[in-house]
Amino acid sequence: MTGMRLDTLRVWDLRTHFRDTHPDIVTLPELFKQNGYFTQGIGKLYHNWGKLTYEGDPQSWSVPQVYHHAPHYSDWYIPGAALGTPATVQNGPTQCVDVPDETYFDGRIAQLSIQALREHKDEPFFLAVGFWKPHLPFNAPKKYWDMYDPAKIPGPIPATPPRDCPDIALHNFKELRGYAGMPKEGQPTEQQVRELRHGYYAAISFVDAQIGKVVDELDRLDLADSTIIVLWSDHGFHIGEHALWAKTSNFERDARVPLIISVPGQGKNVRCEAMVELLDVYPTLVELCGLKQPDQLEGNTLVPLITSTNSGQERVALTQHPRPPYYKEKDGPTHMGYSLRTTRYRYTEWRDWHTGEASAIELYDHDVDPNEAENLANHPDMVETIKLLSAKLAEVAPREKH
């Protein structure tokens, strides 16, 4: 939403707001607002909870945001309570009840988004819809759970950490352990694993249905031929793979996200295998809409990949996570993991926060090991490959002392 990298923003945790470090940044929706668009944010768009100076980012929007600031556990069905009554305690990680879609945030967010389209269909608009699922807790109406037979849902692959993986690459999945009934140490039981994976599938189908409602309304209003749609996610998610749960790692399952861009007149269902970043969405929309690009942007426009057969072979993608994953603000992190993804490799350096030197490295060859089951960093045949990737990573994320 800012078009800037984390190290440039100086934002590495959930508590720091980018306005604290860069108060004059022009965000993506703010730029559209400055250029005559009506901008509205519905749902979770900026980080939504914690010790923040701001709730969301008011100056990005023409009207105040809604459904954007709450803990995830508050989105919970309470029998006998009025619709929308938030939970005040953290319940279990799953909930399956026979209720309407609008019982949960995302059902109501879809309704409000449809209403916004109807109200602003005759003017230039930038509508940002931030659905909360499939984030924990995995609660969705029963009809979405019924779409899956839990006995047929496959188990995690791989279910163990990568061979020769440094300990620093792993974590204790603190996020899941905070929910009632989850073990405070060790792995969930086999039954819990099955329940959690079933709930994740149900949550994905639930949010997919809500997205469909909004897109269907675009068609009904005859806006599809004049509206750019970008579908993206903030991060991936482990549901038992590598013996991990939730996020805060640099593995592919956490780093890779859906990204679908629909541009009127550009055809349908063209898959691009290039490495791209969420950082690229800002300059792409700026170019497609003919706006002037701010100097702050560090991503690359995706227009050449959308309008031609450009393969983007030279592109790379960067992901980073601190250690500890949720470090104490007064202490800061001990390490930062920088992970570079090329078309073939994922290369990760866990750099000491104070010296900038790599304490551990990882290398995964996606041509032969797409599940990242073996770290090749110590393999003698990979010495030259690691030198090249390390140099490339240093270009994208220069080594820095803190």
Phi, psi and chi 1 to 4 in degrees:
 res  aa     phi    psi   chi1   chi2   chi3   chi4
   1 MET       -  -16.5  -60.8  -69.6  -90.1      -
   2 THR  -106.8  -18.9   66.8      -      -      -
   3 GLY    74.3   17.1      -      -      -      -
   4 MET  -124.2  150.9  -60.8  167.7   66.9      -
   5 ARG   -76.5  158.7  -65.2 -162.6 -178.3  -81.4
   6 LEU   -59.9  -41.5  -56.8 -174.4      -      -
   7 ASP   -68.0  -29.9  -73.9    1.8      -      -
   8 THR   -72.0  -42.1  -54.2      -      -      -
   9 LEU   -69.7  -25.8  -76.7  172.4      -      -
  10 ARG    64.3   38.6  -41.9  -53.8  -74.3  179.2
  11 VAL  -123.1  113.2  173.3      -      -      -
  12 TRP  -127.4    4.4  -58.7  -71.6      -      -
  13 ASP  -138.1 -179.6   61.8   13.6      -      -
  14 LEU   -86.7   -8.7  -60.4  179.8      -      -
  15 ARG   -93.7  -28.9  -63.0  171.8  -65.1  -83.6
  16 THR   -82.5  128.8  -55.3      -      -      -
  17 HIS   -95.5  143.2 -164.4  -74.7      -      -
  18 PHE   -61.9  -23.9   60.4   84.8      -      -
  19 ARG   -70.6  -20.9  -64.3  -78.8  179.9 -155.3
  20 ASP   -69.5  -34.0  -67.2  -27.4      -      -
  21 THR  -100.7  -30.5   60.3      -      -      -
  22 HIS  -137.9   76.7  -70.2   72.3      -      -
  23 PRO   -63.9  -21.3   19.8  -31.3      -      -
  24 ASP   -99.5    8.4  -62.1  -35.1      -      -
  25 ILE   -57.4  140.1  -81.7  176.4      -      -
  26 VAL   -99.3  111.4  177.5      -      -      -
  27 THR   -75.2  169.0   66.8      -      -      -
  28 LEU   -56.6  -54.0  174.8   58.6      -      -
  29 PRO   -66.6  -31.5   19.7  -31.1      -      -
  30 GLU   -63.3  -38.5 -172.5  179.1    4.3      -
  31 LEU   -62.5  -42.5 -178.2   70.5      -      -
  32 PHE   -65.4  -38.5  -83.3   81.7      -      -
  33 LYS   -60.5  -42.4  179.8 -177.6  173.0 -176.0
  34 GLN   -65.3  -21.5  -67.6  175.6   -8.3      -
  35 ASN  -102.5   22.4  -77.8  -87.4      -      -
  36 GLY    93.3    5.6      -      -      -      -
  37 TYR   -86.6  146.1  -75.4   71.0      -      -
  38 PHE   -80.2  125.2  172.9   84.3      -      -
  39 THR  -117.3  133.1   63.6      -      -      -
  40 GLN  -139.8  135.4 -175.5  169.6    0.4      -
  41 GLY  -115.7  121.8      -      -      -      -
  42 ILE  -123.2  120.2  -58.5  171.9      -      -
  43 GLY    98.5 -168.0      -      -      -      -
  44 LYS   -80.6  111.8 -178.1 -176.3  177.0 -176.4
  45 LEU  -123.5  -56.8  -62.5  161.3      -      -
  46 TYR   -90.9  168.0  -61.5   99.1      -      -
  47 HIS   -60.2  139.6 -173.2 -101.8      -      -
  48 ASN  -105.8    0.6   65.7  -53.0      -      -
  49 TRP  -158.4  156.2 -163.4 -114.5      -      -
  50 GLY   117.9 -168.8      -      -      -      -
  51 LYS   -80.5   87.8 -168.4 -169.3   77.6  175.7
  52 LEU  -116.0  145.1  -62.5  172.7      -      -
  53 THR   -70.2  -31.2  -50.0      -      -      -
  54 TYR  -124.8  149.6  -48.4   83.9      -      -
  55 GLU   -97.7  105.7  -69.1 -175.2   11.0      -
  56 GLY    73.0 -135.1      -      -      -      -
  57 ASP  -151.9   88.4 -175.6   52.4      -      -
  58 PRO   -53.8  -36.3  -27.1   35.1      -      -
  59 GLN   -74.9   -6.6   71.2 -169.2   66.2      -
  60 SER   -75.9  -19.0  -69.7      -      -      -
  61 TRP  -122.2  150.4  -47.1  107.5      -      -
  62 SER   -75.5  -28.3  -57.7      -      -      -
  63 VAL  -133.3  158.1  -65.7      -      -      -
  64 PRO   -60.5  145.5  -25.4   35.1      -      -
  65 GLN   -68.4  156.0  -71.4  177.1 -102.8      -
  66 VAL  -135.9  155.9  -67.2      -      -      -
  67 TYR    53.1   37.9  -75.1  112.0      -      -
  68 HIS  -118.1   -9.6   67.8  -66.1      -      -
  69 HIS  -136.5  100.4 -167.9   72.9      -      -
  70 ALA  -172.9  157.8      -      -      -      -
  71 PRO   -75.4  147.5   26.4  -32.2      -      -
  72 HIS   -60.1  -34.6  -80.8  -90.1      -      -
  73 TYR   -67.8  -15.9   65.8   76.3      -      -
  74 SER   -72.5  -17.4   68.1      -      -      -
  75 ASP   -83.3   85.1 -176.8   20.6      -      -
  76 TRP  -149.6  140.4 -169.2  -98.8      -      -
  77 TYR   -81.2  124.6  169.4   66.4      -      -
  78 ILE  -113.4  110.3  -57.2  174.6      -      -
  79 PRO   -54.3  132.1  -24.6   34.3      -      -
  80 GLY    85.2  -11.8      -      -      -      -
  81 ALA   -89.1  159.1      -      -      -      -
  82 ALA   -64.3  148.4      -      -      -      -
  83 LEU   -53.6  129.8  178.3   67.6      -      -
  84 GLY    90.5    2.0      -      -      -      -
  85 THR   -66.8  119.8  -59.4      -      -      -
  86 PRO   -77.9  145.6   28.3  -34.3      -      -
  87 ALA   -73.0  143.2      -      -      -      -
  88 THR  -105.7   -5.2   56.0      -      -      -
  89 VAL  -128.9  158.9  -63.2      -      -      -
  90 GLN   -84.7  109.3 -158.4  160.0   -9.0      -
  91 ASN   -82.5 -159.6  -68.9  -75.1      -      -
  92 GLY   -69.4  172.8      -      -      -      -
  93 PRO   -82.0   -7.9   30.3  -34.8      -      -
  94 THR  -136.4  156.4   64.0      -      -      -
  95 GLN  -153.8  127.4 -175.9 -179.4   46.1      -
  96 CYS  -128.3  104.1  173.9      -      -      -
  97 VAL  -136.7  152.1  -73.6      -      -      -
  98 ASP   -84.6   87.7 -167.7    2.7      -      -
  99 VAL  -135.3  161.9  -68.1      -      -      -
 100 PRO   -67.7  159.2  -16.7   28.7      -      -
 101 ASP   -56.1  -35.2  -71.4    4.4      -      -
 102 GLU   -72.6   -2.4  -66.4   72.1   30.3      -
 103 THR   -62.9  -33.2  -58.2      -      -      -
 104 TYR  -106.6  162.9  -61.6  112.7      -      -
 105 PHE   -48.7  -49.4  -73.7  170.0      -      -
 106 ASP   -63.7  -33.6  -74.4  -10.4      -      -
 107 GLY   -64.0  -40.1      -      -      -      -
 108 ARG   -74.7  -33.7  -58.0 -160.6  -69.5  -81.1
 109 ILE   -63.0  -40.8  -71.7  169.2      -      -
 110 ALA   -61.6  -43.1      -      -      -      -
 111 GLN   -60.3  -47.6  -77.8 -171.3  -31.0      -
 112 LEU   -65.7  -34.3  -71.0  174.1      -      -
 113 SER   -66.9  -41.1  -58.3      -      -      -
 114 ILE   -62.3  -42.5  -71.3  169.3      -      -
 115 GLN   -61.6  -41.1  179.3 -179.3  -31.5      -
 116 ALA   -64.2  -40.9      -      -      -      -
 117 LEU   -60.3  -42.9  -71.0  174.5      -      -
 118 ARG   -64.9  -37.7  -67.7  171.4 -179.6  171.9
 119 GLU   -76.2  -26.5  -67.8  176.2   -4.9      -
 120 HIS  -122.1   19.9  -59.3  -75.6      -      -
 121 LYS   -65.7  -20.5   61.8 -177.1  177.3   62.3
 122 ASP  -100.1   14.0  -63.8  -38.1      -      -
 123 GLU  -139.3  159.9   62.1  180.0  -46.6      -
 124 PRO   -62.5  129.7  -19.3   31.0      -      -
 125 PHE  -136.3  152.8   64.9   81.3      -      -
 126 PHE  -124.9  103.9 -179.3  107.0      -      -
 127 LEU  -107.0  119.3  178.5   62.3      -      -
 128 ALA  -107.6  121.8      -      -      -      -
 129 VAL  -116.3  112.4 -176.5      -      -      -
 130 GLY  -106.0   89.9      -      -      -      -
 131 PHE   -71.2  145.6  -69.2  112.6      -      -
 132 TRP   -86.3  -30.7  -70.6   56.9      -      -
 133 LYS   -84.6  156.7  -63.3  -56.0  176.5 -163.5
 134 PRO   -95.6   37.1   33.6  -35.5      -      -
 135 HIS   -62.0  152.6 -164.2  -72.0      -      -
 136 LEU   -59.7  146.8  -79.4  164.3      -      -
 137 PRO   -74.2  149.8   29.5  -35.7      -      -
 138 PHE   -82.8   77.8  -58.4  145.4      -      -
 139 ASN  -118.7  127.9   47.5   -0.3      -      -
 140 ALA  -150.0  153.2      -      -      -      -
 141 PRO   -54.4  150.3  -28.9   37.3      -      -
 142 LYS   -54.0  -34.3 -178.6  177.0 -179.9  -65.6
 143 LYS   -61.2  -25.5   62.5 -177.5  177.2 -178.1
 144 TYR   -81.5  -31.8  -61.0  104.9      -      -
 145 TRP   -65.4  -37.8  -71.3   76.3      -      -
 146 ASP   -67.8  -12.6  -69.2  -15.3      -      -
 147 MET   -71.5  -13.4  -65.6  171.6   64.7      -
 148 TYR  -128.2  137.9  -58.2   97.5      -      -
 149 ASP   -90.4  112.7  178.7   -9.4      -      -
 150 PRO   -58.3  -27.1   19.0  -31.1      -      -
 151 ALA   -68.4  -20.2      -      -      -      -
 152 LYS  -101.7   -1.6  -65.0 -178.8  179.1  178.9
 153 ILE   -77.6  122.7  -65.8  176.1      -      -
 154 PRO   -67.5  155.8   23.9  -33.3      -      -
 155 GLY   -78.5  174.2      -      -      -      -
 156 PRO   -63.9  137.6  -17.9   30.1      -      -
 157 ILE  -134.4  118.4  -60.6  174.7      -      -
 158 PRO   -78.4  154.6   30.0  -33.4      -      -
 159 ALA   -91.4   -1.4      -      -      -      -
 160 THR  -124.3  159.0   56.4      -      -      -
 161 PRO   -60.1  156.9  -23.8   34.2      -      -
 162 PRO   -59.6  147.0  -21.3   31.9      -      -
 163 ARG   -61.3  138.4  -70.3 -172.9  -67.1  -81.6
 164 ASP    61.6   27.6  -63.8  -34.0      -      -
 165 CYS   -82.5  131.9  175.1      -      -      -
 166 PRO   -68.7  144.7   24.2  -33.1      -      -
 167 ASP   -57.6  -33.1  -70.8  -18.1      -      -
 168 ILE   -64.0  -20.7 -162.1  169.2      -      -
 169 ALA   -74.9  -17.9      -      -      -      -
 170 LEU   -96.6  179.2  -51.7  173.1      -      -
 171 HIS  -158.7  175.1   59.0   83.5      -      -
 172 ASN  -100.1   18.5   70.5  -13.7      -      -
 173 PHE    39.8   57.9   40.7   98.5      -      -
 174 LYS   -55.8  -35.7  176.1 -179.0  176.7 -179.4
 175 GLU   -59.1  -46.7 -177.6  177.4  -31.5      -
 176 LEU   -69.0  -38.9  177.8   65.8      -      -
 177 ARG   -64.3  -17.9  -64.2 -166.4 -167.4  -78.1
 178 GLY   -74.3  -12.8      -      -      -      -
 179 TYR   -87.7  145.4  -73.6   87.3      -      -
 180 ALA   -57.4  136.6      -      -      -      -
 181 GLY    88.8  -10.0      -      -      -      -
 182 MET   -85.3  143.9  -70.1  -67.5  100.4      -
 183 PRO   -65.1  142.0   23.1  -33.0      -      -
 184 LYS   -79.4  -14.3  -60.9  -53.4  178.3 -174.6
 185 GLU  -152.8  159.7   58.5 -177.2   33.8      -
 186 GLY    75.8 -175.9      -      -      -      -
 187 GLN   -89.7  154.4  -71.5  -68.2  -42.7      -
 188 PRO   -60.6  158.1  -19.1   30.3      -      -
 189 THR   -68.6  166.7   66.1      -      -      -
 190 GLU   -57.7  -41.1 -177.8  178.4  -15.8      -
 191 GLN   -66.5  -39.2  179.2   56.6   38.1      -
 192 GLN   -66.2  -39.1  -72.4  172.8  -31.3      -
 193 VAL   -59.4  -46.6  169.5      -      -      -
 194 ARG   -63.3  -41.8 -170.9  174.3  -61.7  -80.2
 195 GLU   -64.9  -42.4  175.3   84.5   -0.5      -
 196 LEU   -66.5  -43.3  -72.6  163.0      -      -
 197 ARG   -67.3  -37.6  -69.1  176.3   66.9   83.3
 198 HIS   -62.0  -45.1 -170.0 -176.9      -      -
 199 GLY   -63.8  -36.7      -      -      -      -
 200 TYR   -64.2  -44.2 -172.3   68.1      -      -
 201 TYR   -60.0  -45.7  -80.6   41.2      -      -
 202 ALA   -62.3  -40.9      -      -      -      -
 203 ALA   -64.8  -37.4      -      -      -      -
 204 ILE   -64.9  -44.7  -71.2  175.4      -      -
 205 SER   -66.0  -34.7  -69.2      -      -      -
 206 PHE   -62.4  -50.4  172.4   46.8      -      -
 207 VAL   -69.7  -32.6   73.6      -      -      -
 208 ASP   -59.5  -41.3 -175.9   58.3      -      -
 209 ALA   -65.0  -36.7      -      -      -      -
 210 GLN   -69.5  -40.6  -50.8  -41.8  -57.0      -
 211 ILE   -59.6  -42.0  -66.0  166.9      -      -
 212 GLY   -60.7  -37.4      -      -      -      -
 213 LYS   -61.4  -43.1  -67.8  174.7 -174.8  177.6
 214 VAL   -68.5  -43.6  178.6      -      -      -
 215 VAL   -66.1  -38.9  174.1      -      -      -
 216 ASP   -60.0  -36.4  -75.5  -11.6      -      -
 217 GLU   -68.2  -35.6 -173.9   64.8   15.9      -
 218 LEU   -57.3  -44.5  -87.3  178.9      -      -
 219 ASP   -63.7  -44.3  -71.1  -27.6      -      -
 220 ARG   -62.8  -32.3 -163.7 -171.4   70.4   79.0
 221 LEU   -89.2    5.6  -65.2  172.0      -      -
 222 ASP    58.5   38.2  -66.7  -34.5      -      -
 223 LEU  -104.1   -8.5  -66.6  172.6      -      -
 224 ALA   -61.4  -32.8      -      -      -      -
 225 ASP   -83.3    0.7  -68.4  -24.6      -      -
 226 SER  -132.9   15.1   59.0      -      -      -
 227 THR  -128.3  129.7  -55.9      -      -      -
 228 ILE   -85.8  133.8  -61.4  168.3      -      -
 229 ILE  -119.0  130.7  -55.0  171.9      -      -
 230 VAL  -121.6  121.4 -177.6      -      -      -
 231 LEU  -107.7  122.1  172.9   69.1      -      -
 232 TRP  -147.4  171.4   56.3  -17.5      -      -
 233 SER  -133.8  160.0  172.5      -      -      -
 234 ASP   -82.9  -27.6   52.0   -9.0      -      -
 235 HIS  -168.0  169.2   52.8   74.3      -      -
 236 GLY   -87.8 -161.7      -      -      -      -
 237 PHE  -162.4  133.0 -149.3   82.1      -      -
 238 HIS   -89.7  134.1  -80.3   83.7      -      -
 239 ILE  -124.6   57.8   45.6  173.5      -      -
 240 GLY   105.4  -17.5      -      -      -      -
 241 GLU   -62.4  142.4  -62.7   84.9    5.7      -
 242 HIS    58.9   20.0  -69.3  140.9      -      -
 243 ALA    60.9   29.5      -      -      -      -
 244 LEU  -117.6  157.5  -65.1  176.4      -      -
 245 TRP  -136.6  142.5  -65.3   86.3      -      -
 246 ALA    73.8 -143.5      -      -      -      -
 247 LYS  -120.9 -144.0   44.7 -163.8 -174.7  -75.3
 248 THR    67.9   29.2   70.7      -      -      -
 249 SER  -125.0  173.1   85.8      -      -      -
 250 ASN  -106.0   13.1  -80.4  -39.2      -      -
 251 PHE   -71.3  162.7  -66.1  117.1      -      -
 252 GLU   -56.4  -38.9 -176.1   85.2   -7.3      -
 253 ARG   -65.4  -25.9  -74.8 -166.2  173.6  -87.8
 254 ASP   -90.8  -33.4  -79.1   -7.3      -      -
 255 ALA   -83.8  -30.0      -      -      -      -
 256 ARG   -88.3  136.5 -174.6  171.1 -177.8  169.5
 257 VAL  -133.4  160.6  -60.3      -      -      -
 258 PRO   -67.3  141.3  -13.0   26.3      -      -
 259 LEU  -146.4  110.5  177.1   60.2      -      -
 260 ILE  -124.9  127.1  -58.5  173.1      -      -
 261 ILE  -120.8  121.7  -57.3  177.4      -      -
 262 SER  -109.4  116.0  172.3      -      -      -
 263 VAL  -116.3  123.6 -179.7      -      -      -
 264 PRO   -52.1  131.9  -27.9   35.7      -      -
 265 GLY    86.3    1.9      -      -      -      -
 266 GLN  -103.3   12.8  -71.3  -60.4  -37.4      -
 267 GLY    80.8 -176.6      -      -      -      -
 268 LYS  -132.7  153.8  -63.2 -179.6  179.2  179.6
 269 ASN    57.5   44.9  -60.0  -33.3      -      -
 270 VAL  -102.4  118.4  177.9      -      -      -
 271 ARG   -92.7  131.2 -177.7 -176.3  179.3   94.7
 272 CYS  -111.4  128.2  177.3      -      -      -
 273 GLU   -94.9    4.8  -62.0  -68.6  -13.6      -
 274 ALA   -67.9  153.8      -      -      -      -
 275 MET   -78.7  120.6  -65.2  -62.6  108.1      -
 276 VAL  -132.8  166.6  -59.2      -      -      -
 277 GLU  -126.0  156.5  -60.7  178.3  -70.3      -
 278 LEU   -62.7  -24.6  -62.9 -177.3      -      -
 279 LEU   -57.4  -23.6 -146.6   61.7      -      -
 280 ASP   -81.1  -13.1  -58.4  -26.3      -      -
 281 VAL   -64.6  -42.8  171.4      -      -      -
 282 TYR   -58.0  -58.7 -165.6  149.3      -      -
 283 PRO   -63.3  -27.7   19.8  -31.3      -      -
 284 THR   -66.3  -48.2  -59.1      -      -      -
 285 LEU   -67.0  -35.3  -70.2  178.7      -      -
 286 VAL   -60.5  -46.1  166.8      -      -      -
 287 GLU   -69.1  -44.1 -179.4  173.8   -9.3      -
 288 LEU   -61.7  -30.8  -72.3  171.6      -      -
 289 CYS   -99.2    4.7  -65.2      -      -      -
 290 GLY    70.0   31.5      -      -      -      -
 291 LEU   -96.9  163.5  -52.9 -177.0      -      -
 292 LYS   -81.1  130.8 -177.0  179.4  178.6 -179.5
 293 GLN   -79.9  129.5  178.5  168.5  -57.1      -
 294 PRO   -66.3  153.9  -17.0   29.7      -      -
 295 ASP   -68.5  -19.8  -65.6  -24.7      -      -
 296 GLN   -71.7  -17.6   71.4 -163.0   41.9      -
 297 LEU   -69.1  135.0  -58.2 -171.1      -      -
 298 GLU  -114.7   -2.8  -63.7 -178.1  -77.1      -
 299 GLY   -88.2 -178.0      -      -      -      -
 300 ASN  -121.8  137.8  -60.8  -63.3      -      -
 301 THR   -60.5  141.7  176.3      -      -      -
 302 LEU   -97.5    5.0  -57.8  178.3      -      -
 303 VAL   -57.0  -41.6  170.5      -      -      -
 304 PRO   -59.7  -31.4  -25.7   36.0      -      -
 305 LEU   -76.5  -26.3  -58.7  179.8      -      -
 306 ILE   -81.6  -37.4  -64.3  170.2      -      -
 307 THR  -100.8   -5.4   59.7      -      -      -
 308 SER  -143.7 -173.4   72.9      -      -      -
 309 THR   -94.5   14.4   56.2      -      -      -
 310 ASN   -52.0  123.2 -175.2  -31.7      -      -
 311 SER   -84.7  -15.8   65.3      -      -      -
 312 GLY    62.9   35.9      -      -      -      -
 313 GLN   -61.2  -28.8  -74.5  -66.2  -38.4      -
 314 GLU   -85.8   -5.0  -61.0  -54.8  -48.2      -
 315 ARG   -73.8  149.3  -70.1  175.2  177.8  -99.2
 316 VAL  -134.6  165.0  -64.0      -      -      -
 317 ALA  -130.8  138.3      -      -      -      -
 318 LEU  -111.4  136.8  176.6   70.6      -      -
 319 THR  -130.7  146.1  -57.5      -      -      -
 320 GLN  -145.6  147.9   64.0 -175.8   89.4      -
 321 HIS  -144.4  141.6  -90.3  -65.0      -      -
 322 PRO   -85.1  165.3   32.0  -34.0      -      -
 323 ARG  -131.3  129.3  -72.4  -67.0 -178.5  -96.5
 324 PRO   -60.3  155.6  -17.1   29.6      -      -
 325 PRO   -59.3  -39.3  -24.1   33.9      -      -
 326 TYR  -118.8   75.8  -59.0  101.9      -      -
 327 TYR   -76.3  157.8   60.4   84.2      -      -
 328 LYS   -75.9  134.1  -66.4 -179.1  179.5  179.1
 329 GLU   -56.8  -39.7 -166.7  171.0    7.0      -
 330 LYS   -70.8  -24.9   62.9 -179.0  179.8   66.5
 331 ASP   -92.9  -34.4  -61.7  -28.0      -      -
 332 GLY    75.8  172.4      -      -      -      -
 333 PRO   -77.0  161.9   28.3  -33.8      -      -
 334 THR   -91.8  -31.2   63.0      -      -      -
 335 HIS  -143.1  158.0  -67.4   77.7      -      -
 336 MET  -126.4  128.8 -178.4   66.5   70.4      -
 337 GLY   -94.7  119.2      -      -      -      -
 338 TYR  -107.4  123.1  -66.7   87.7      -      -
 339 SER  -121.5  122.6 -171.4      -      -      -
 340 LEU  -104.8  128.6 -173.3   77.1      -      -
 341 ARG  -113.1  122.3 -178.8   69.9  156.2   86.1
 342 THR  -106.1 -177.1   71.2      -      -      -
 343 THR   -63.9  -22.9   52.4      -      -      -
 344 ARG  -112.8  -39.8  178.6  169.3 -179.0  176.1
 345 TYR  -115.5  154.0  -64.7  105.5      -      -
 346 ARG  -115.4  121.2  174.3  170.1  -63.2  -75.3
 347 TYR  -121.0  127.0  173.5   72.5      -      -
 348 THR  -127.7  134.3  -56.9      -      -      -
 349 GLU  -116.5  128.0  -69.7 -178.6   -5.4      -
 350 TRP   -97.7   99.6  -68.1   96.0      -      -
 351 ARG   -94.2  136.1  -62.8  177.2 -174.7  168.0
 352 ASP   -59.2  129.4 -175.4  -73.9      -      -
 353 TRP   -63.9  -29.4 -175.5 -114.7      -      -
 354 HIS   -92.9  -30.6  -58.7  -70.2      -      -
 355 THR  -103.5  -23.7   68.2      -      -      -
 356 GLY    81.9   -2.2      -      -      -      -
 357 GLU   -85.3  147.9  -63.8  -58.2  -46.6      -
 358 ALA   -75.5  124.1      -      -      -      -
 359 SER   -90.7  -24.9  -59.2      -      -      -
 360 ALA  -156.6  152.5      -      -      -      -
 361 ILE  -134.7  158.7   63.0  173.6      -      -
 362 GLU  -135.1  148.4  -60.8  171.2   78.5      -
 363 LEU  -144.6  125.2  176.9   65.4      -      -
 364 TYR  -126.2  132.8  -57.5   97.7      -      -
 365 ASP   -98.5  103.7 -175.5  -14.0      -      -
 366 HIS   -74.7  -12.9  -83.3 -106.3      -      -
 367 ASP   -67.1  -32.9  -82.8    4.6      -      -
 368 VAL  -118.8  -12.1  -63.0      -      -      -
 369 ASP  -141.3   67.7 -178.1   20.7      -      -
 370 PRO   -66.0  -19.7   23.4  -33.8      -      -
 371 ASN   -90.7    3.3  -69.1  -40.6      -      -
 372 GLU    53.6   56.4  -62.2 -178.3  -17.5      -
 373 ALA   -89.6  -16.2      -      -      -      -
 374 GLU  -140.1  125.3 -178.1  177.8    8.9      -
 375 ASN   -81.8  121.8  175.7   23.5      -      -
 376 LEU   -98.7   12.5  -60.2  175.8      -      -
 377 ALA   -60.1  -28.4      -      -      -      -
 378 ASN   -99.1    7.3  -63.7  -42.1      -      -
 379 HIS   -76.5  129.7 -161.7  -72.1      -      -
 380 PRO   -61.6  -28.0   18.3  -30.5      -      -
 381 ASP   -75.2   -7.6  -67.8  -15.7      -      -
 382 MET  -104.3    7.6  -68.4  -64.2  171.5      -
 383 VAL   -59.1  -49.3  172.6      -      -      -
 384 GLU   -68.1  -39.4  -69.4  -57.0  -44.9      -
 385 THR   -59.9  -42.5  -61.8      -      -      -
 386 ILE   -65.3  -39.8  -71.6  172.6      -      -
 387 LYS   -59.0  -45.5  -75.4 -177.7 -179.4  178.8
 388 LEU   -65.5  -44.2  -68.5  171.6      -      -
 389 LEU   -69.7  -36.2  -69.0  171.8      -      -
 390 SER   -64.1  -40.6 -178.8      -      -      -
 391 ALA   -65.9  -39.6      -      -      -      -
 392 LYS   -66.8  -41.4 -175.0   64.5  178.3  178.0
 393 LEU   -62.0  -39.2  177.4   58.9      -      -
 394 ALA   -63.4  -28.5      -      -      -      -
 395 GLU   -69.0  -42.8  -67.1  177.1   15.3      -
 396 VAL   -78.7  -38.9 -178.8      -      -      -
 397 ALA  -132.4   86.6      -      -      -      -
 398 PRO   -58.2  144.1  -23.7   33.7      -      -
 399 ARG   -66.8  134.3  -66.8  179.5  180.0   85.3
 400 GLU  -139.4  140.2 -175.9  177.3    2.9      -
 401 LYS   -93.8  145.1  -63.1 -180.0 -178.9  179.5
 402 HIS  -122.2      -  -65.1  -84.5      -      -
